[in-house]
Amino acid sequence: MLPLISNPIVCFLCIALILAAVNDLRFRKIPNLLNFSVIAFSFFYHCWFHGIRGLIFSASGMLLGVALLIGPYLLGGMGAGDAKLMGAVGAALGPKGVFISFLYSAIVGGFYAGILLLVYRTHTRAIIVNMITGIKSLVYTRQWAPESTEHYEKSPRLCYGLAIALGTITYMALERMGYSLFHGFMSL
């Protein structure tokens, strides 16, 4: 395992995460150029300072990051940009860092989804019924087939790039201060 992530990679990643969150909120997309720039910089940086170990560290983090969100992407729950952004986080922070960032992002995403459900209550019941129908269809027919897409088109969208950005920045900040919510969990 490599030592704590150094300042240049943390600064670069923070800027990229802020740009990704802003793009996701404004355009509902996270640009490939942004994701692939972070991946390329991270591979180069870790390889330059740690050789082949750094390259393996970065590549394994990227693969784990994409793997963590490929399921929700394939089920239509999020965009490919979100999975690629988590891969970019993994390339910068490595396997342990991306996994903990993923956990923080899931917590932030849960709060974010809860707020959206409370703010847009008129759509909430219809969305829940539609999700249950889709899950039943998935279990019985192995195909995602909700009753209608009308509610999804009218409902607010969860921009998960924002959750990834906030979760990852929270992880990096707490790690810098020497505190981590999942420290004991990761040492098992």
C-alpha positions in Angstrom: 0.0 0.0 0.0 1.3 3.4 -0.9 1.6 6.2 1.7 -1.0 8.9 2.1 -2.0 10.5 -1.1 0.1 13.7 -1.7 -1.0 17.2 -2.2 -0.8 17.5 -6.0 -3.0 14.6 -6.7 -5.5 15.7 -3.9 -5.6 19.3 -5.3 -6.1 18.0 -8.9 -8.8 15.6 -7.8 -10.7 18.2 -5.8 -10.7 20.6 -8.7 -11.9 17.8 -11.1 -14.6 16.7 -8.6 -15.9 20.3 -8.3 -16.0 20.6 -12.1 -17.8 17.2 -12.4 -20.4 18.2 -9.8 -21.1 21.5 -11.5 -21.4 19.9 -14.9 -23.6 17.2 -13.5 -25.9 19.7 -11.9 -26.0 22.0 -15.0 -26.0 19.6 -17.9 -26.7 16.2 -16.3 -23.4 14.9 -17.8 -19.9 14.4 -16.6 -17.5 15.0 -19.5 -15.3 12.1 -20.6 -12.5 14.6 -21.1 -12.6 15.4 -17.4 -12.8 11.8 -16.3 -10.0 10.6 -18.6 -7.8 13.6 -17.7 -8.0 12.6 -14.0 -7.3 8.9 -14.9 -4.3 9.8 -17.2 -2.8 12.3 -14.6 -3.2 9.8 -11.8 -1.6 7.0 -13.8 1.3 9.2 -14.7 1.7 10.7 -11.3 1.7 7.3 -9.4 3.9 5.7 -12.0 6.4 8.6 -11.9 6.8 8.6 -8.1 6.2 4.9 -7.3 7.1 3.0 -10.5 5.2 -0.2 -11.3 3.7 -0.3 -7.8 2.2 3.1 -8.4 0.8 2.0 -11.8 -0.8 -1.1 -10.2 -2.1 1.0 -7.3 -3.8 3.4 -9.8 -5.1 0.8 -12.2 -6.5 -1.4 -9.4 -8.2 1.6 -7.9 -9.7 2.6 -11.2 -11.0 -0.9 -11.9 -12.6 -1.1 -8.4 -14.1 2.3 -8.8 -15.8 1.4 -12.1 -16.8 -2.0 -10.7 -18.6 -0.4 -7.7 -21.0 1.6 -9.9 -21.3 -0.6 -13.0 -24.3 -2.5 -11.6 -26.4 0.6 -11.0 -25.4 1.9 -14.4 -26.4 -1.3 -16.1 -29.8 -1.2 -14.3 -30.3 2.4 -15.5 -30.0 3.9 -12.0 -27.2 6.3 -13.0 -25.2 7.4 -16.0 -21.9 6.0 -17.3 -20.2 9.3 -16.4 -20.8 8.5 -12.7 -19.2 5.1 -13.0 -16.2 6.7 -14.9 -15.9 9.4 -12.3 -15.7 6.8 -9.5 -13.0 5.1 -11.7 -11.2 8.4 -11.9 -11.4 8.7 -8.1 -10.0 5.2 -7.8 -7.1 6.0 -10.2 -6.2 8.9 -7.9 -6.8 7.3 -4.5 -6.2 3.6 -5.1 -8.4 0.7 -4.0 -8.8 1.5 -0.3 -9.4 5.2 -1.0 -12.0 4.6 -3.7 -13.8 2.1 -1.6 -14.1 4.5 1.4 -15.0 7.3 -1.0 -17.7 5.1 -2.4 -19.1 4.5 1.2 -19.1 8.3 1.9 -20.7 9.0 -1.5 -23.4 6.5 -0.7 -24.2 8.2 2.6 -24.2 11.6 0.9 -26.3 10.2 -2.0 -28.8 8.8 0.5 -29.3 12.1 2.2 -29.5 13.8 -1.2 -32.2 11.4 -2.4 -34.1 11.8 0.9 -34.2 15.6 0.5 -35.4 15.2 -3.1 -38.1 12.9 -2.0 -39.3 15.3 0.7 -39.1 18.3 -1.6 -41.0 16.6 -4.5 -43.6 14.7 -2.5 -46.2 14.7 -5.3 -44.0 12.4 -7.3 -42.7 10.2 -4.5 -45.6 7.8 -4.2 -45.8 7.2 -7.9 -42.0 6.7 -8.2 -42.0 4.2 -5.3 -44.9 2.2 -6.8 -43.1 2.3 -10.2 -39.8 1.1 -8.7 -41.5 -1.8 -6.9 -43.2 -2.8 -10.2 -39.8 -2.6 -12.0 -38.1 -4.7 -9.3 -40.8 -7.3 -9.4 -40.5 -7.4 -13.2 -36.7 -7.7 -12.9 -37.0 -10.6 -10.4 -39.6 -12.6 -12.4 -38.6 -11.8 -16.0 -35.0 -10.6 -15.6 -35.9 -7.4 -17.5 -36.4 -4.0 -16.0 -40.0 -3.0 -16.9 -41.6 -0.4 -14.7 -45.3 0.5 -15.4 -44.4 3.8 -17.1 -41.6 6.2 -17.5 -43.9 9.2 -17.2 -43.0 9.7 -13.5 -39.3 9.4 -14.1 -39.4 12.1 -16.8 -41.3 14.5 -14.6 -39.4 13.7 -11.4 -36.3 15.5 -10.3 -33.0 13.7 -11.1 -30.4 12.7 -8.6 -27.1 14.1 -9.9 -24.9 11.4 -8.4 -21.7 13.3 -9.5 -22.5 15.7 -6.7 -22.7 12.9 -4.2 -19.4 11.4 -5.5 -17.7 14.8 -5.2 -18.9 15.5 -1.7 -18.3 12.0 -0.4 -14.7 11.9 -1.9 -13.8 15.4 -0.7 -15.2 14.5 2.8 -13.1 11.4 2.8 -9.9 13.2 1.8 -10.5 16.0 4.3 -11.1 13.6 7.2 -8.1 11.5 6.1 -5.9 14.6 6.2 -7.1 15.4 9.7 -6.3 11.8 10.8 -9.9 10.7 11.2 -11.9 8.4 9.2 -15.4 7.1 9.8 -14.5 3.7 8.3 -11.0 3.4 9.7 -11.8 0.5 12.0 -13.9 -1.2 9.3 -11.0 -1.1 6.8 -8.4 -2.5 9.3 -10.3 -5.8 9.8 
